[in-house]
Amino acid sequence: MTRPGVSRRRLIGACAAGLGIAGAAGSTWPARAAEGGPPDPLDLAGTVFEAFRRHRLVAIGEYHGLQEHHDALVTLLTDPRFPELADDVVIEFGNSLHQDVADRFVLALQPVQNAELRRVWRDNTNSPLATWDEPAYENFFRVLRAANWRLPAGRRIRLLLADPPIDWANATTPGQVTSLRNQRDAFAASLVEREVLSKGRRALICYGASHVLHQAAGQPPPGGVVSLIEQQTGQRAFSLIALTPLAGDPGGTFGRLAHYPPGIVIPAAGTWLGPVNSGDVLSPVIAPGPSGQPANINCGVPLGSVIDGGLYLGQASDLTMSRPDPAIYLDQAYWAELQRRNILQGGVSDLNALRQEQSARFTPQAVPPSLLCS
């Protein structure tokens, strides 16, 4: 899709050299670097727009279901500057088998029945462990459609569904499901290369935080979407994650963040955040340690080696969760299908919990003492 407009042409012309530099040398941050000072924190929209001037891919990693994260995304998607800098939005919570539905609803602004639209996120390879029935995810589709409504057809943002194309209606064996589920990140990386990079486009990537990490020096690749793209194409993404506290705030990271206003992105390079121990912030990644006991391999890895910035959304007591309406699961046909899928997935989900009202309060993840870094 060609994006006409003076600002777009001027941006491409002015930044052609910068894109090459960014791809080879990593990210740069728009700030007081020219003055010799540390980078300035920016809000999410300001950070993303500046990053797109130097990168063709910007990734934002979420804590799944966090309402404040999605509130911040709404401000970004509806900002009138966004269509001038991005062509596509790539999401984890959409089955690529239904790309035509997403194109009709979000891009062509055509009417789509609710039952058909819901299949886009419900028919995912992790169902029923993830149903994406939280209101924030449906809202994402509707917000992007609303943002496109004010734009001419040639300038609208395309929503790319990056979950592998599982056809649940014809999935009858565990092997059929597992083979596709195990391809989630590889499929998404190939999709971005084919639909975005090879076409000279720019994309915002919205995935879980673990999927958008860079590979740290001396560490095995995290195997997420961003690291695979970078390995396969040499195109470096600009990666942010939503900073969410672990129980007890190991390392005191969130005590330091309390001085910032919510919605601010703190750069990892040139600030105190970069040297923070990743294991004090990220969910543990477990592997056998030197003694053979389980160990958290994030311990000792500087946070700045795996992300370019952290989106601060508030302290634990300020954060809330988007929760599904339990009445959704009183639909007998849907409930029976979730039970069938759960069997194919090895019975990993406690489906009865879906019919329980869940607290909207955020609860920090508790980390076993043996996996703590600080």
N, C-alpha and C positions, 0 to 999 in steps of 0.2 A: 504494500500500500504506500503510495507517495503522499507525503505530507506537504502541501503547498504552504507558503507563508514566508514572509521576509524573516521573521525571527528564527524560524527553523533553519533556513538557508544560512543565515548569519552564524547561528550556533555551530552548524556543521563545518563551515569554512573556518571559523575561529578556533575550533577545537580539534581539527584533524590531526595535528602534530601531537596534541596532548593525549589523544586516545592511544597513539602508539607508545608513548612514554608510559602511560598507566599500565598498558598490557605487559610491558617488559619489566617495569620497576616497582610495581605495586601501587597502592593508593596514595593519593595526596589529599590534604584537607584544606578547604578554603578558610583561611584564618589569619592570625597574626604571624604566619610563617615569614612573610616578607619583612616584618619588623623584628624578627628574632625571638618572638615570644611563643608560648604554647598555643595550640589551636583553640579557637573559641567554641564553646558549646553552642549548638543551634537547635531549633525545634526540628521535628521530624521532617516537615515539608522542606524547610531550608536546607537541611542536610542532604536529602534525596536529590533535590534540584541541583545543588552544587556537585554532587557525586556524578550525576548524569552528564555533566560537562566534561568529565574525564573518563567515564566508564560507560560501556554499552549495557552492562548488567548491574543492577542494584538489588541486593537480596535483604529481606527483613525477616528475621527468625522470631517466631512467636512461642509463647507458652500457650498451648492449645486451650482455647475457650476463655482466655483472659479478656474481659470486657474492655478494659482500658486500652489494651493493644488495638482492638478493633475500632474503638472510638478514635484513636490516633490515625488509623488507616483511613477512616471516613474523611477526616480533615485533609488528608493527602490526596485521595482519589477525587475529591470535589474541588480541589484548588484549581483555578483556571489556568495556572501555569503547567499543570501536569501533562495535558495533551501536547504541549509544545516540546516536551522532552522525552516522553515515553510513547512507544507504539503498542506494547503488549503488557499484559499482566499474567504471570504464570502462577497457578495455584496448585497446592497439594490436594485440596478438598474437592476434586472434580474428576469424574471418570471420563477419560478421553474418548471412550466409545460414544459418548453423548456430546461430542464437540459441536455437532450440527445444531443441537438444542441451544447450547450456550451462544453460538453465533446468531441464531435467530432472535434470542431473547436480549442479549447484551449489545450485539453489534448492529443487527438489522432492526431492532426495536419492534419486532413483531410480537403478537400475542402468543403466549405459551401457557397451556393449562398447568395449574399447580401440580397436579399428579405427575405430569411429564417433567416438570422442572425439578421436583424433589429427587427424581432418580439420578440427576447429575451428581449430587453429593452422596446420596444414600448408597448407590451401587459402587462403593469403593472397595479396594482389595483388602482393607483391614476390617470391613464390616463383619460382625457387629461390635468388635472392640472399639471401633470408631464409627459412629453413625453420622457425624457432622449435623445432627439435628438441632444443635444449639442455635438459637435465633441469630447470633452474630454472623454465622456463615451464610444463611439465606439472605441476610441483610447486605452482605458483601456484593452478591449478584445484583441486588436491586439498586444499591448505591451506584455501582459502576454503570448500570443501564441509565440511571437518572443523570449521571455525569455526561454520558454520551448523547443524551437527548438534546442537549443544547448545541451540539456540534454537527457540522455537515458530515455526510457519510464518509468522505475521504479522510477525515481527521479523527474518527472515533477510535477508541482504545479496544483492542481485541483481547478477550479473556481466553487464555490457553489452559485447557484442562490437562494436567500432567500425570494423573494416576493412570497406570496401565489399563488397557481396554478390556476389563473383565466383563464377560457376559454371564451374569449370575443365573439367568434363565436356563442356560445350557451347562452350567457348572455342576457336576454331579459327583466328583471325586476330590479328595483332599489334594491330590497331586496337581490337579488343574488350577486350584486356588493358590497353592504354595508357589508354583512356578511363576505366576504373575506377581504375587506379593513380593517375591525376592528380587524382582526387577524394578522396583519402584523408583529408586534413585537413578539407576542406569537409564531407564526409559525416559525420565524427566530430563536428564542431561542431553540425551539424543534429541529430544523434542526441542529443547532450547537451541541446540546447534542447528537443527534443520529449519525451524520456523522463525527463529530470531536472528542468530548470528549470520547464517548463510545468506539471509535476505537483507543484510545491512540495517537491521532494526535494533531498537533498544527495548529492554524489558525490565519490569519490576517483578521480582520473584518472591512470593509469599509462601513460606514453608515453616515447619517447626524448627526451632533454633538449632537442633543437632544436625539438621540437613544443610545449613548454610555456613558451616565453619571452613576456614582455610586449613590447609595442611601445615602443621607446625614443623619447623626444622628439626630433623632427627626423630620425628614421630611418624608412625604409620598413617596413611591417609585415613581421614574419618569416614570416607566412603559415602558422603552426602552429595547432594545435587551440585553444590558449588564446587567442592573439591574435584568431583569428576569432570565438570565442565572445564575447570582450570587445567587439569591434567591432559584432557583430550584435545583442547583447542588452544591452549596458551593464552586465552583471554581471561584476564583477572577480573573478578567481580568485586564490587564494593559491598561489604557484608556488615550488617547490623544485627544485633539481637536485642530482644526485650529483656532487660535485667530483672530477674525475679529472685527473691531471697530464698535461701535454704533455711531450714529450721535452725534457730540459734545464731544465725548470721555468722558462720565461721569466717574468720579473718577480719570481721568488722567492716566489710565492704559497704553494707547498707547503712551503717552508722555514718560513714563519710558521705554517702549519697543523700542523706537526709537534708543536707544544706542546699540541694538543688531543687528548683521547681519541677513538678511533674511535667512530662512531655519533652524534656531536654535530652539531646543526644550528646554524650560525652565521648570525644575522640579517644581512641586507644593509643595512638602515637603522640608522644610529646606530653602526656598527662599522667597523673598518678594511676589511672585505670589500667594502662598497658601492662605494668609489671604485676598486677594482681594475679594471684594463683588461680588458674582456671577452675581447679577443683573446689574452690571456695564459692564459686558462682554457678557453674554448670552442673547439671545432673550427673551423677557418677557414671563413668564408663568402666566396666569391670573386666579385668583380665588377670591371668595368673601372675602373681608377683614373684620376686626372686626366691622366696621360700616355698612357692607353690600355692600360697594362700591367695584368695581374691584380693586384688588391689585396684585402686582408682587411678587409672592411667592419666587422668587430667591433673593429678597432683604434680606440681613443679613446672607445669606448662604455663608460660605467661599468657594472660588473656589477650594481650595485644598481638600475639602470634597467630591467633585463630579468628579474630574479628577486627574490624576497622573502627567500630564504635558500639556503644551500648545505649539503648533507649531506656531512660529512667522514667517509670510510670508511677512511682510512689512507693511508700513503705507497705509492708505486708498488711497492716491494718487498713490501708486505703484501697486495696485492690479487691476487685469483685470478679465473679465468674458468670459467664453466660451459660445458662442451664436449659436443657430440653424440657418441654412441658410433658410430664409423665402421661398425660392423656393421649399423647401421640401413639403410645404403645398399647392402647386399648383397641386399636384397629386390628382386628383378628387376622386379616390377610398379611399385614405387615409383620405382626408378631410371629406368625407361623413361619414366615420367610426368614426372620432373624434367628429363630430356633434352628432352622435347617442350615443356615450359614454357620451358626456356631458349632454345629456338629462337624461340618467340613473344615472348620478352623481349629478343631481339636478341643472344643469346649473351653476356650480361653476366657469367655465373658460370663459374668454373673448377670444374666439377663433380668432377673427379678429386681436388681438395683435400678434398672431403667424406669421401672414403674413407681419408684420412690421419689418423693420431693427432695431435692438436694439443696444444700445451703448455697446461697449466692456469695458467701464469703470465701476469699482466697485462703487456702491453707498451705503454708510452706512445706516443701518436701522434707521429710525427716531422713537423714543420712546415717546409716549405722556407724558407730564410733570407729570401727576398723577401716572405714572408707573415707574418713575425714582427713583433710590435709592440714588444717590448722587447729 
